[in-house]
Amino acid sequence: MVKVLISDEMSPRAAEIFRERGVEVDEITGMTPAELKACIHQYDGLAVRSATKATAEIIAAATNLKVIGRAGIGVDNVDIPAATAAGICVMNTPFGNAITTAEHAIAMMFALARHIPAANASTHAGKWEKSAFMGVELYGKTLGVIGCGNIGSIVADRGVGLKMKVVAYDPFLSPERALELGVEKLDLDELFARADFITLHTPITDSTRNIINAANIAKMKPGVRLINCARGGLVVEADLKAALESGHVAGAALDVFAVEPAKENILFGLPNVVATPHLGASTDEAQVNVAIQVAEQMADYLLIGSVTNALNMASVSAEEAPKLKPYMQLATQLGSFAGQVTESGIKSVRIDYEGHAASLNIKPLTSIILQGLLSPLMDSINMVNAPVVAKERGIDVTEAVNDREEDYQTLIRLSITTENQTRDIAGTLYGDNRPRIVNIKGISMEAELGPHMLYVTNKDKPGFIGALGSVLGNAGVNIATFHLGRHRALGEAIALIEIDSELAPETLDAVRNLPNVEKVKALQFQSVAR
């Protein structure tokens, strides 16, 4: 019989569902890492919340484990690369606590606007300091929502219901979706300048980490109020403290912190800070929802092989897997490339499968492309839920197959239409089944992607390559490969350069300041093994 361990406190409904489905289940919570390591080999599935740490050491001992299910969104407590290497599917439940988290953000905004925690403490102390807690109305104020995905869109909807003017920053928010939500889409600097309240609902990525810093706080209007129920690493806490003490930021309501559990923090004790201990998902309803979802998903996977909300695998049969594997890597690279260079709202995606690629099961490939495309600014995107998220955001996805072999025996072409332009990128597999990028924006080239790449578009003028090489050389950057392409008629050129490590910000700025440069992006491809 299939056997599952529930190792964290969870709604009893999870164990009931497992047993109803014929899965044997043990509920053993509070184990030490050593105790978990000693018994994990007995189980086919492990259901966790946030307390259990599924480390590489635990996973190495889990010789029979097939699936780890996280009842909730965040999987920081699961070593996904180690699980993937061991052939263990990792699942989460990204939608079970969205309403709960959104409601907590709204509650924090009310508490901040009306000084409710401080007024409550004062009243309990018998002080009756009515004049000390003069608040502000939410009615008519501008609410800035940074990140308008599943949770952020619910917050925006609630803000509209409160008769607030809601503005949003989200590169993936289409004009049609913004209109549907009743929000105005802005760039980030304009949101900072206009918002009276700013609430964060974005994952931690290279582009969002420390997004609330001294430089961006200076762009905000005096008296702004901040709410963060998303991730602690979005805020530079020392910069926020300085702004709170100066009065430029009137108040902050924080449910998450850079280091958790936050037993101490430089923001604690400030009179204009409301703090809660990561309560975003802490309601009875949310805990029941995520418990039900994780049990159903794990049971389906263990009993019938169905995959839902997997973070590290696609819906692919055992027979298809060997044939699809190199195409999956190509699809990952194409989607990730497009996602990292796309900076405005996506309206549509067209994927053409040509030659040998046209005969494949293209659905998982399309899902992987969408995952890579959407992942730079979105949490909990995987090859299973990416098509659903794209649809929810109003992104029109079209697939086309053409089994005729034209320039290449096999080719995948990705066309992204945004509010401003249409961008094409195409890739193929060479004889060694290694992916190559063969066309970008209509410019032919041949490039194999490494973990760290520098992408530069420029006007096709003499001397540029030498100038670029000099900048990188002077910065001590080691160039592994240097791929070039140009369109003579249009006078455009592209350089795609593999480097050994991430570029320093000042080096990127130096490249941007070269004559004739149009665009510079530092790209990372985590799935590339060289």
Buried (B, 14 or more C-beta within 10 A) or exposed (E): EBBBBBBBEBBEBBBBBBBEBEBEBBBEEEBEEEEBBEBBEEBBBBBBBBEBBBBEBBBBBBEEBBBBBBBBBBBEBBBBEBBBEBEBBBBBBBBBBBBBBBBBBBBBBBBBBBBBBBBEEBEEEEEEEEEEBEEBEBEEBBBBBBBBBBBBBBBBBBBBEBEBBBBBBBBBBBEBBBEEBEBBBBEBEBBBBBBBBBBBBBBBBEEBBBBBBEEBBEEBEEEBBBBBBBBBBBBBBEBBBBBBEEEBBBBBBBBBBBEEEBEEBEBEEBEBBBBBEBBBBBBEEBBBBBBBBBBBBBBBBBEEEEBBBBBBBBBBEEEBEEEBEBBBBBBBBBBBBBBBBBEBBBBBBBBBBBBBBBEBBBBBBBBBBBBBBBBBBBBBBBBBBBBEBBEEBBBBBEBEBBEEEEEBBBBBBBBBBBEEEEBBBBBBBBEEEBBBBBBBBEBEBBBBBBBBBBBBBBBBEEEBEEBBBEBBEEBEBEBBEBBBBBBEEEEBBBBBBBBEEEBEEEBBEBBEEBEBBEEBBBBBBEEBEE
